[in-house]
């Protein structure tokens, strides 16, 4: 996770320099705000990965003397197919449409999104479909 953390933090620093230069030479607040948002989009997960990389054993790809055979075996467990991501996406779309067309669809979409988050959490805890 150290490589990923470094890469994201380098991207965050790049966007920070870009945002500062843009803020100096431009009087457009929207672009400045979006560039600082880009800094956060890279720095927040980068700092999270850096935080956890110091608390876990190094992976074979994080070691300087790691070999290919150290990474052999079961890599990870992947989730089963699920309907919940679709329901969450539909709920998010209804929230977006509700902000444009009618406030009542925001409540329906919000309910669908929250129900999907609860469904994903319950499904991942039980290890299968609900």
C-alpha positions as CSV (number, residue, x, y, z in Angstrom):
1,X,0.0,0.0,0.0
2,X,3.0,2.3,0.2
3,X,3.3,2.5,-3.5
4,X,-0.3,3.5,-3.9
5,X,-0.1,6.0,-1.1
6,X,3.0,7.6,-2.6
7,X,1.4,7.8,-6.1
8,X,-1.8,9.4,-4.8
9,X,0.1,11.9,-2.7
10,X,2.3,12.8,-5.7
11,X,-0.9,13.4,-7.7
12,X,-2.3,15.5,-4.8
13,X,0.9,17.6,-4.7
14,X,0.7,18.1,-8.4
15,X,-2.9,19.3,-8.2
16,X,-2.0,21.5,-5.2
17,X,0.8,23.3,-7.2
18,X,-1.6,23.6,-10.2
19,X,-4.3,25.0,-8.0
20,X,-2.0,27.6,-6.4
21,X,-0.7,28.7,-9.8
22,X,-4.2,28.9,-11.2
23,X,-5.4,30.9,-8.2
24,X,-2.6,33.4,-8.6
25,X,-3.1,33.9,-12.4
26,X,-6.9,33.5,-12.5
27,X,-9.8,35.2,-10.9
28,X,-12.2,32.4,-11.5
29,X,-13.4,30.9,-8.2
30,X,-15.1,27.8,-9.7
31,X,-11.9,26.5,-11.3
32,X,-9.9,27.2,-8.2
33,X,-12.4,25.3,-6.1
34,X,-12.5,22.3,-8.5
35,X,-8.7,22.1,-8.5
36,X,-8.6,22.1,-4.7
37,X,-11.3,19.5,-4.8
38,X,-8.9,17.4,-7.0
39,X,-6.3,17.8,-4.3
40,X,-8.6,16.3,-1.8
41,X,-9.7,13.5,-4.1
42,X,-6.0,12.4,-4.3
43,X,-4.8,13.3,-0.8
44,X,-7.5,11.8,1.3
45,X,-7.2,8.2,0.0
46,X,-3.4,8.7,-0.2
47,X,-3.1,9.7,3.5
48,X,-5.5,6.8,4.4
49,X,-3.3,4.3,2.6
50,X,-0.2,5.8,4.1
51,X,-1.8,5.5,7.6
52,X,-2.6,1.8,7.1
53,X,0.6,0.9,5.3
54,X,2.5,1.6,8.5
55,X,0.2,-0.6,10.6
56,X,0.2,-3.7,8.4
57,X,2.8,-6.2,7.2
58,X,4.4,-5.2,4.0
59,X,3.0,-6.9,0.9
60,X,5.5,-8.6,-1.5
61,X,5.1,-5.7,-3.9
62,X,6.0,-3.2,-1.2
63,X,9.3,-4.9,-0.3
64,X,12.5,-4.0,-2.1
65,X,13.7,-7.6,-2.0
66,X,10.3,-9.2,-2.7
67,X,10.1,-12.1,-5.1
68,X,7.3,-13.2,-7.5
69,X,6.8,-16.4,-5.6
70,X,5.8,-14.6,-2.4
71,X,2.7,-13.3,-4.1
72,X,1.5,-16.7,-5.2
73,X,-1.6,-18.2,-3.8
74,X,-5.1,-16.9,-3.0
75,X,-5.1,-13.2,-3.7
76,X,-8.5,-12.1,-2.3
77,X,-12.1,-13.0,-2.0
78,X,-14.5,-11.4,-4.5
79,X,-18.1,-10.7,-3.7
80,X,-21.0,-12.5,-5.4
81,X,-23.2,-10.7,-7.9
82,X,-25.7,-8.4,-6.2
83,X,-28.7,-6.2,-7.1
84,X,-27.7,-3.6,-4.5
85,X,-25.3,-1.5,-6.6
86,X,-28.1,-1.2,-9.3
87,X,-30.6,-0.1,-6.6
88,X,-28.1,2.4,-5.2
89,X,-27.4,3.8,-8.7
90,X,-31.2,4.1,-9.4
91,X,-31.6,5.9,-6.1
92,X,-28.8,8.3,-6.8
93,X,-30.3,9.0,-10.3
94,X,-33.7,9.7,-8.7
95,X,-32.1,12.1,-6.2
96,X,-30.4,13.9,-9.1
97,X,-33.6,14.0,-11.1
98,X,-35.5,15.1,-8.1
99,X,-33.3,18.2,-7.7
100,X,-34.3,19.2,-11.2
101,X,-37.9,18.1,-11.6
102,X,-39.5,17.6,-8.3
103,X,-38.5,17.4,-4.7
104,X,-40.7,14.3,-4.0
105,X,-38.4,12.1,-6.0
106,X,-35.4,13.1,-3.8
107,X,-37.1,11.3,-0.9
108,X,-37.8,8.2,-3.0
109,X,-34.3,8.1,-4.3
110,X,-32.8,8.8,-0.9
111,X,-34.8,5.9,0.6
112,X,-33.6,3.6,-2.2
113,X,-30.0,4.7,-1.7
114,X,-30.1,4.2,2.0
115,X,-31.8,0.8,1.6
116,X,-29.1,-0.3,-0.9
117,X,-26.4,0.7,1.6
118,X,-28.0,-1.3,4.3
119,X,-28.5,-4.2,1.9
120,X,-24.8,-4.2,0.9
121,X,-23.7,-4.0,4.5
122,X,-26.0,-6.8,5.5
123,X,-25.0,-9.0,2.5
124,X,-21.3,-8.5,3.1
125,X,-21.6,-9.4,6.8
126,X,-23.6,-12.6,6.1
127,X,-21.4,-13.6,3.2
128,X,-24.1,-14.2,0.7
129,X,-27.4,-13.0,-0.7
130,X,-30.3,-11.7,1.4
